Amino acid sequence: MDIKHTLGDNSVIFRDATYIRRTVFVREQNMPETQEIDAHEDHTVHYVGYIEQDPAVTARVHVLKDGGFRIQRVATIKSFRGQGLGFKLIEAIIEDAKRTKTPYIILFAQDHAIGFYEKLGFEVISEGEMEANIPHHYMKLTINH
């Protein structure tokens, strides 16, 4: 898998990221597009994993004021699921966090994905909350440098 990333909302990588997100969140999970595409697009880092030039997996990283990363909008196209691509993408983001001396990474995981993130070292840090009629929990990974 070839992983690329870009800052902002004006590139092919961004368009590929939003294609994946619209396919997964808007079409499959019936999330309103107005909730999926938001005002943060132009100042977040968009990651896309490509398989033979096809956009397969994406995640968005918001760099917080205290230097932490907040991973958002993690999604994999259905035909690419079950191949470990999401895991590899999050590992790449964790490596970027280590390289940039980021103190921690947080995310708001759908409950069905908690085990996935726990395998990457994240821990649940909140009570459950509903978002778009889907149960979620905040999770955190502290980066040791």
C-alpha positions as CSV (number, residue, x, y, z in Angstrom):
1,M,0.0,0.0,0.0
2,D,1.2,3.5,-0.9
3,I,0.3,6.0,1.8
4,K,0.1,9.7,0.9
5,H,-1.0,12.7,3.0
6,T,-1.7,16.4,2.4
7,L,-2.6,19.4,4.5
8,G,-5.8,21.1,3.5
9,D,-8.7,20.7,1.1
10,N,-7.1,21.4,-2.3
11,S,-5.5,18.3,-3.7
12,V,-6.2,15.0,-5.4
13,I,-5.4,13.3,-2.1
14,F,-8.1,15.3,-0.3
15,R,-10.6,14.5,-3.1
16,D,-9.7,10.8,-2.8
17,A,-10.2,11.0,1.0
18,T,-13.6,12.6,0.7
19,Y,-14.6,10.0,-1.9
20,I,-13.9,7.2,0.6
21,R,-15.6,9.1,3.4
22,R,-18.7,9.8,1.4
23,T,-18.9,6.1,0.3
24,V,-18.5,4.7,3.8
25,F,-20.1,7.3,6.1
26,V,-22.7,9.0,3.9
27,R,-23.8,6.1,1.7
28,E,-23.2,3.0,3.9
29,Q,-23.9,4.5,7.4
30,N,-26.4,7.2,6.4
31,M,-24.5,10.0,8.0
32,P,-25.6,13.4,6.7
33,E,-23.0,14.8,4.3
34,T,-23.2,18.2,6.1
35,Q,-22.0,16.4,9.3
36,E,-19.3,14.4,7.4
37,I,-17.6,17.2,5.5
38,D,-17.0,20.1,7.9
39,A,-15.2,23.4,8.5
40,H,-12.0,21.6,9.6
41,E,-11.1,20.1,6.2
42,D,-8.8,23.0,5.2
43,H,-6.6,22.8,8.3
44,T,-6.3,19.0,8.9
45,V,-4.0,16.4,7.4
46,H,-5.7,13.9,5.1
47,Y,-4.1,10.5,4.8
48,V,-5.0,8.1,2.0
49,G,-3.8,4.5,1.4
50,Y,-3.7,3.5,-2.2
51,I,-3.7,0.0,-3.7
52,E,-2.5,0.1,-7.3
53,Q,-3.6,3.8,-7.6
54,D,-7.1,3.1,-6.2
55,P,-8.0,5.0,-3.0
56,A,-8.7,2.3,-0.4
57,V,-8.4,3.7,3.1
58,T,-8.4,7.2,4.7
59,A,-8.0,9.0,8.0
60,R,-7.9,12.7,8.9
61,V,-5.5,14.2,11.6
62,H,-6.3,17.4,13.4
63,V,-3.2,18.7,15.1
64,L,-4.4,20.1,18.5
65,K,-3.2,23.3,20.1
66,D,-1.2,21.3,22.7
67,G,0.5,19.3,19.9
68,G,-1.5,16.2,20.2
69,F,-3.1,14.4,17.2
70,R,-6.8,13.8,16.9
71,I,-7.5,11.0,14.4
72,Q,-10.8,11.4,12.7
73,R,-12.8,10.0,9.7
74,V,-11.1,6.6,9.5
75,A,-12.8,4.6,6.7
76,T,-12.0,1.8,4.3
77,I,-13.8,1.0,1.0
78,K,-15.8,-2.2,1.4
79,S,-13.9,-4.1,-1.3
80,F,-10.6,-3.5,0.6
81,R,-11.8,-4.4,4.1
82,G,-10.2,-7.3,5.9
83,Q,-6.8,-6.8,4.5
84,G,-5.3,-4.9,7.4
85,L,-5.1,-1.6,5.5
86,G,-6.7,0.5,8.2
87,F,-4.2,-1.0,10.7
88,K,-1.3,-0.1,8.5
89,L,-2.6,3.4,7.9
90,I,-3.0,4.1,11.7
91,E,0.5,2.6,12.3
92,A,1.8,5.2,9.7
93,I,0.1,8.0,11.6
94,I,1.5,6.7,14.9
95,E,5.0,6.7,13.3
96,D,4.5,10.3,12.1
97,A,3.4,11.2,15.7
98,K,6.6,9.7,17.1
99,R,8.8,11.4,14.5
100,T,7.3,14.8,15.3
101,K,7.4,14.2,19.1
102,T,3.6,14.4,19.4
103,P,2.7,13.7,23.0
104,Y,-0.5,11.7,22.4
105,I,-3.1,10.7,19.9
106,I,-6.9,10.7,20.7
107,L,-9.8,9.5,18.6
108,F,-13.6,9.0,18.9
109,A,-14.1,5.4,18.0
110,Q,-17.3,3.7,16.9
111,D,-17.8,0.9,19.5
112,H,-17.4,-1.9,16.9
113,A,-13.9,-0.6,16.3
114,I,-12.6,-0.4,19.9
115,G,-10.9,-3.8,19.7
116,F,-9.1,-2.6,16.5
117,Y,-7.7,0.4,18.2
118,E,-6.8,-1.5,21.4
119,K,-4.5,-3.7,19.2
120,L,-2.7,-0.5,18.2
121,G,-2.2,0.5,21.9
122,F,-5.2,2.9,22.4
123,E,-7.2,2.8,25.6
124,V,-10.8,3.8,26.2
125,I,-10.9,7.1,28.3
126,S,-14.6,8.0,28.3
127,E,-18.1,6.9,28.9
128,G,-20.0,6.0,25.7
129,E,-21.7,8.7,23.6
130,M,-23.9,8.6,20.5
131,E,-23.0,10.3,17.3
132,A,-25.1,9.9,14.2
133,N,-27.0,7.1,16.0
134,I,-23.8,5.1,16.4
135,P,-22.2,4.5,19.9
136,H,-18.7,5.8,20.3
137,H,-16.0,6.1,23.0
138,Y,-13.0,8.4,23.2
139,M,-9.7,6.6,23.1
140,K,-6.1,7.7,23.7
141,L,-2.6,6.6,22.9
142,T,0.3,8.2,24.9
143,I,3.4,8.4,22.8
144,N,6.6,7.6,24.7
145,H,9.7,9.3,23.3
